[in-house]
Amino acid sequence: MLDSNFFHYTGTTLCCDEVSLEELATTFGTPLFVTSRRSLIDSYQIFELAFKLLPHFTCYSVKANYNLSVIRTLSELGCGCDVNSGGELYRALQAGVSPEKIIFAGVGKRADEIVYALQSEVLMLKAESLSELRAIDRIAGELGKRAAVAIRINPNVTAETHPYITTGDSKEKFGIDELELPSVFSLFSQLPNLKLVGLDMHIGSQIFDPEFYLAATVKLLAIFKASKELGFAIEFLDIGGGFPVTYDPLKPATPIECFAEKLIPMLLPLGVKVIFEPGRYLVANASVLLTRILYKKSNHTGKQFFVVDAGMTELIRPALYQSHHEVQSVTFHDETVVADVVGPICESSDFFARHRAIPQAEEGELLAVMSSGAYAAVMSSNYNGRLRPAEVMVNGSEVKLVRKRETLEQLVQNERL
Ligand SMILES: *Cc1c(COP(=O)(O)O)cnc(C)c1O
């Protein structure tokens, strides 16, 4: 069981803060994402406390959970945003984040997205190639602007995590290769509409070992030093995101303080502002996916299945990354049964748990798929004609519908016969 102050049993009923999940399912239907506002605030405060001694700016990586109310909750606390596309920039602005707190990133920015970012006057754009630097320079020139840019460096550090979420390795598409840096630095003299303000990296996601950050930071610092000798006045060093969370109580994440302990002594003496871009860390454990058991069945091998009304269309992480999510029953059961929890989608990879001890809940009861706040709702799709689920945010005893369930009309509204 995943212990949390924000999702806990009151009597025999699983609650979010002071609200019973049973009640939420009755009111809003299932599948339903339930987010604890207090959990978001708590995670942000723990992160800020850990890095308190270091002058820094935390930019929430919007792609982890782009719900407007999630962005708003974090930005009200002073957090900025790291956005990855025109769409995410639009979301951050709609949520009320001020542009000087937004960093515009992305490995393949289109010209219209660069225009949008420059016209919105974001804090900086992060560039990932020489060609992109030229493109930003040209567009900034056309708009009569001087663009603040950071360059994203590929530090060639292979962080131990799932291969689909390692990003700081030379095999991957992200960032500018170290060997290209001399050309990048000399290119700036030909790009009058750019101002180099930052150096950036992001080595991957769900990284348990602080040593990977240290190895990459050592490289970033060497580049920082070289840039200084070339006369660049770098204001920001961006360490990226990737800080880990606990999905499986048997594999607890390294506490954020362990990262801070190692990073602060390296970064503090530099006298620059450090940027962090946590995504998962701030949101993963703030939400659960609430789903109803439709059917239970078994086969001749004795294998048991719980067929539920949510699937990979709402939470694709198990299918995509073989990731673990705890599954709890909303009504507490002492007894468990070894079973697979599967969704209704026509794919064999459509499961939440395989061969796992699941609470002995009956058909019609509710299950909560825990830790569903990051890379869950944002990856939901209409595959199999599914309607994207509703999302609610709980604050103490208050409940707010922060995303309505999609309708059948919305499913076809952009199509023409
Ligand atoms: C995805 C991403 C992040 C956030 O990663 P988490 O593992 O969710 O913290 C930060 N920075 C960049 C550039 C990213 O692509």
The ligand as an SDF file (V2000), in Angstrom:
LIG
                    3D

 15 15  0  0  0  0  0  0  0  0999 V2000
   10.0990   16.0760  -19.4620 C   0  0  0  0  0  0  0  0  0  0  0  0
   11.0480   17.1200  -19.1500 C   0  0  0  0  0  0  0  0  0  0  0  0
   11.2030   17.5680  -17.8280 C   0  0  0  0  0  0  0  0  0  0  0  0
   10.4670   16.9650  -16.6660 C   0  0  0  0  0  0  0  0  0  0  0  0
   10.8710   15.6620  -16.4050 O   0  0  0  0  0  0  0  0  0  0  0  0
   10.3440   14.9250  -15.0780 P   0  0  0  0  0  0  0  0  0  0  0  0
   10.9850   13.6050  -15.1070 O   0  0  0  0  0  0  0  0  0  0  0  0
    8.8690   14.8420  -15.2000 O   0  0  0  0  0  0  0  0  0  0  0  0
   10.7720   15.7460  -13.9240 O   0  0  0  0  0  0  0  0  0  0  0  0
   12.0710   18.6110  -17.5990 C   0  0  0  0  0  0  0  0  0  0  0  0
   12.7830   19.1810  -18.6060 N   0  0  0  0  0  0  0  0  0  0  0  0
   12.6670   18.7620  -19.8760 C   0  0  0  0  0  0  0  0  0  0  0  0
   13.4530   19.4230  -20.9260 C   0  0  0  0  0  0  0  0  0  0  0  0
   11.8150   17.7220  -20.1980 C   0  0  0  0  0  0  0  0  0  0  0  0
   11.7150   17.3150  -21.4480 O   0  0  0  0  0  0  0  0  0  0  0  0
  1  2  1  0
  2  3  1  0
  2 14  2  0
  3  4  1  0
  3 10  2  0
  4  5  1  0
  5  6  1  0
  6  7  2  0
  6  8  1  0
  6  9  1  0
 10 11  1  0
 11 12  2  0
 12 13  1  0
 12 14  1  0
 14 15  1  0
M  END
$$$$
